[in-house]
Amino acid sequence: MFFYMNSNKMFFIFILFFSTMISVSSNSWFGCWIGLEINLMSFIPLISKSNNLMASEAALKYFLTQSIASINFLFYIIMKMILFKNFEINNIMSLMINSSMLMKMGAAPFHFWFPNIVEGLSWFNNFILMTWQKITPMILLSYYFNKNLLILSILLNIIIGAIGGLNHTSLRKIMAFSSINNLGWMISSIMISENLWLFYLTMYSFLISIMCFLFYTLNSYFINQLFIINMKPLIKINLLINFLSLGGLPPFIGFFPKWIIINFLMLNKFYFMIFIFIMMSLITLFFYIRIIYSSFMMNYFKMKWFKINFKNNLFSIMNFFSILSVTGIILSTMFFF
């Protein structure tokens, strides 16, 4: 039964990856839409669990929001083919296609579904939702974007992602608002260059994979579960390094892609946007540091839900990734030679 469940899951993960390739490599809007639908239909079985009401509710909410975005996308494609046969950029059409893509990836101002769904998912599914599920909408957004809408969306993402995370004790919701904040950086990077966006996504995926793996291993879903006295100090140091790297603090590797984006925005004279980016990064760093400071300073005795299954080889891999995160900014200077 265990093998059957795992093979079933592997099948849907394969279809999930394959559907993204369909959308990205398609040469027609209909092909992109079909890829998006296959992607939706393969992700729903991964997140729905018959014995977990939160997961089932999250699956239903995800299906409804993605369906609405897909219907809008299909409607505007058909409208474009009928009314605007020449593919010159039309403001209303680009606005509508962009809004459906922003809704699909959970970007502000269409972000309201995202934290609620993240709250009902496991850490593995959260990792997929925060990284892989962003690829197709981002690529489609880069084909046909409305500059004014995207600048508004970038600013809203950065502000909502920073301020929204202040109010929560759930680690999953904090990571969801962190993802919304990083979406602002990602959209600004895809407006500059697809290579820069790919680099940012790779770095963000690397950092978020470490965080999700750590929380999964520690079986942690809320801040107070990190206050345990008999957790290894090295695990807490790993958390500290990766949280600060995710926030974009300069000595860590997470700062490097943000540094490049700020550099390009400076060249294009987006000074106000840079100011908002930096101010909101300070707020995100504040709530990351608040979590870490609390886990270092407050110590409870071992709790009944604390299930840790760290193996030595996994722990050494985590330490290696953390060292890479610290020394990464030094290694990254080699790019300029």
Disulfide bonds with the S-S distance in Angstrom:
none
